[in-house]
Amino acid sequence: MNNAEAITIIGAEIGLPDIRLDANETCNLVIDNTFEIYLTGDPRAEELRLTGVLGELAEFNPDPMALLASNADALETGRGALAIDRNTEEVVYVRTINTGMLDADTLMAELSDFIKYTAFWEGQLPDMQAAPTPGSQDSIDDVMFRL
């Protein structure tokens, strides 16, 4: 199935039969009035990028090492990844699915699994905060290698 067909199936299954990808190939959904997910289609491929917003970067200030450690081998993130969206400055959980390889039941199972992991990581985010170290403001000179 292509991405437009996938969105149509998702809409029918969740009771929103009129949802579609917009001009930016994106469809936004709010799950249980709790968190937002974006479904973004790749117009060159049969892939949907699923993005679950976990929280504002400024609000949570997650430890980058904790985010990276959680991504190791995707063992804790279920084929997805934790990331920071540079455009929105949000902490997100992302996963890409190949819609061309799925039937309707498998598509909905993938979406359900993605939502489960998004909800889990939204709950984990407050525990991943970086503890500020007094007086530890690095300058660019402290982190650059000199050749």
N, C-alpha and C positions, 0 to 999 in steps of 0.2 A: 504494500500500500504506500501511497505517497503521503507527504506531510499533511496536506489539506484533508485527505481521507482520514488520517489518524485523528486530527482535531475534530472532525465530524463524528467519528466513533466515540471519542472521549466525551464530547458534548452530549450525545444521545445517552450515554451510560450515566452521566452525572446529572441529567435532567436539565441541561442547557443546550437544546438542539440547535440554537442559532449561533453558537460561538464559531469564530473563524480566525484564521491568521490575519493580522492587519497588514498594512502596506510595508511594515518593517519585518514581516514574517514572524510576528510575535503574538501570543495570546496570553493574557494575564488572568490568573485565577486567585481568589482568596479562599483558603481552606479553613473551614470551621471558625471564621472570623478571628483566626489566630495568626496565620502567616500567609505570605504571598508567594506564589510560584509563577514563573515565566516559562512558557513553552515556545521555543524559538526554532523555526524551521530553517534548514539550509537549502536555499533554492537550487543548488547544484547537486544535491544528494538527497537520499531518502533518510535523513537523520533529523531527529529532534533533540535540541539541547534543553534539558530540564534544569531550571535554576530555582532553588528555594532560598528565599531571603531569611537569614537567621537573626540578623540584627544590625544596628548601625555600628560601624567601626569605632566612632568616637564614644559611644555609650559603653561598649564592652572592652575595647582595647585588648584583644586576645593576644596571648603570647605566640609569636610566630613559630617558635619551636614546637609548641603544642599542636598547632595546625598542621605543620609538616609531619610530625610524628604520627598524627592520626591518619594521614594519607599514605603512610608506608605500606606498599603492596596492596593498597585498597582493602586491607583486612578489616579495618574498623569502619570503612566508609561505603561498603557495599557497591563496588564498581564505580563509585562517584569520587568526588574530591571536595575538600573544604578549600575555599579561596577567598580572596578579597577583591571585590569588584572595584576597579580603579575609577570607573565613571561615577558610580553612585556612593562609593565609600561604605559599602555594606559587606558584611561577612555573609558568604553564600555557600550553599551545598550544590554542586553541579554534577550532572550525569548526562551522557549522550547515549541515545538509543537509535538503533538502525530500524526505522519503520518499515523498510522494504523487506525485512526478514521476519516480520511479525504478523500473526493473525490478531483478530480483535481481542480474544481472551488473553493472549500473551501481552498485548499492548496495555490492557487494563491492569494486568498483574505487575508489569513494569512500573506503571504510574503509581499504583498502590504501594509498591515497595519503595519507590522514590519518596513518596509522602511520608511513609513510616520513618525512613532515615532522616528526612528533613525535620520532622517533629522531634526525633531523638536528639539530633545535633542542636536544635534550637534550645532544648533543655540543658544541654551540656555547655553551651557557650559561656554562661556566667562563671563556670568553674575554670575556664581557660584563660582568665584575665592575667595579663602580665603585671607582676608586682613592680611598681616603680622603685628604683633604687635611688635614694637621695644623692644628689650631686653627680649623677651618672649621665650627663648630657654629652653624647659623643659628637665630635665635629667630623666633617668630611675627611679631615686629615687623619683621624683616628682609624678610619675604616678603609682607606685607599692604600693600595700597594704602590710602592715607588719602584720603578724599573731603572 
